[in-house]
Amino acid sequence: MALPPILQDRLRLPLIGAPLFIISGPELIIAQCKAGIIGAFPSLNARPIEQLDEWLSQIAEELAAWDKVNPDQLSAPFAVNQIVHRSNGRLEEDVALCVKYKVPIVITSLGARVEVFEAIHSYGGIVLHDVINDFFAHKAIEKGADGLIAVAAGAGGHAGPLSPFALVQDIRKWFDGPLLLSGCIATGQAILAAQVMGADMAYAGSVFIATTEARAMDAYKQMVVDSDAAGVVNSNLFTGIHGNYLAQSIRNAGLDPDNLPGSGPDAMNFGSGGNSDAKAWKDIWGCGQGIGAVDAVLSVAERVEQLEAQYQQAKAKVCE
């Protein structure tokens, strides 16, 4: 099945800049969209909720202004990530704001709810849903999601356990709609590889932490630059859900990343000499395994230009 126009038109690369908790703000999203990739942010980054209204207004106005003076280089659409878990008491209000601003793409995580999908479809928006296995993929499509984001092993933050080869293969046995792949996407070669194995687009977050527009602390950005796959640890200690984190940030919290205690319902109760004031995402920094490709802090425009050059070089090599 062909991709809907919103996932094809205006794109320089088949890529969504994944929503990054705390880190993604209007500056990052606007820069990504101007650079020709879909920019996305979690609605919960805007606090209090009134700020979400302000952010959506700012993004819509600045991209419209850009398009007016750059008719030959129109901005890419943007996306808002909604956490659909029952713990999100803001969901209904946040979705209402997405409807108000006719957000082109909504990304749903930690739950699939028919009423959310219907609200976004009411004005012509599309919904992409995060999944870590084939079971959840079926559920999302049955409830009305338009497409899927396969979150494979190696992705930053909360990540699935499956190889991208296995996850994409299982989903493509029955689903021919929009499919994106997340997990270690940090180069143009990886974007092309995602397409070759059956995904339509790639989904990359960690590579954009080390950009000037990201709202990460400078120490976080530099740690991404200085680290590689060996510096990423998978644990469910910090939130109760398995995720990938920078080992050095765990050390900075007073814990040994090679000997982390097990977690339970009281995730974040570090014990064992750890810093009980440290918090996931704020102090324990999420990151994917692909960051060995990141060797400098760049602007978003420079990062996208680098990814596009790598992507085109890889395509040319495949066609030789």
C-alpha positions, 0 to 999 in steps of 0.5 A: 500500500502506498504511503499517505501523502503526508508521509511522502510530500515535503520530505528530504529524507524518509525520517521522523525525528523521534519525540524525546522526553524533556529534550524536544521543544519547539526549537528542535521541531521547527528546525527539523521540519525546516530541514525536511524531516518530520519533527515530533515532541511529547505533549507532556514536555509542555507543562503546564497544559497551557504551554502546549497550546502556546507551543502548537501555535508557535510551531504552526505559525513559524512553519507557515511563515517559513513556507511563505518565503520558501515555496521551493523548500516547504517545511515537513509536517510535525507530529505530537506524541501522546502517552495513552497510558491510564496514568496520563491525566492530561490525555483528553485535554492534550488530544483536544488541543491536537484537534484544535490545531489539526496536528498532521501526525499523532504518535501514540504510545503505551496504549491504543484507544479508539477514541483517540484515533477517532479524534485525530481522524476527525480532521484528517490527521493520521495516527502512528502507534509505537509497538514492540512486538507483533501482538501489540501491532495487531491490537493497534491496527484493529483499533484504528491506527493508520501505521506502526512504529516498530521499536526494536532492540537498541532504541533509545529510552524504552525499547523492545527486545526484538531484532529489527529484522525479526520485528519488521519481518513479523509485521510485514507478514500481514500489514502493508500499511505505513511502517517505521523502524526505530532502533540504532538509526543514527546514519543515512545508511541505517535509514536506507537499511530500514527501507531495504528490510521492509520499513517505509521510513526510519525513526531516530531520536538519539542522534538529535540529542547532540544538536544545538536546538535540543533542550538537553544539557550540554553535558548530556550532549557531550556524553552522547558524542563521547559514548558508543554502543558499549556505553549504553545499558539496558535496565528496567530499574529506573521506570519499571520498563526496560530502556536504554540509558547512558552508562556514565549518567548512571555512574554519576547517580552513584550506581554501578551500571554493570551491577544494577539492582533489580527493579520492582513496583518501586522503580527509582528506589535505587538503594545500594548507595545510589542517589535517591534524588536522581530521576529517570530522563532528567538525571539518568539519560536515555540513549540508543545504541547507535550513538557511536556514529555521533562525533560532534554536536551539530545544528539540526540542519547540519545533522540532516545534511549529513544524514542525507549525504550518507543516505544518497551515498548508500543508495548509489553503492547499492545500485552499483 
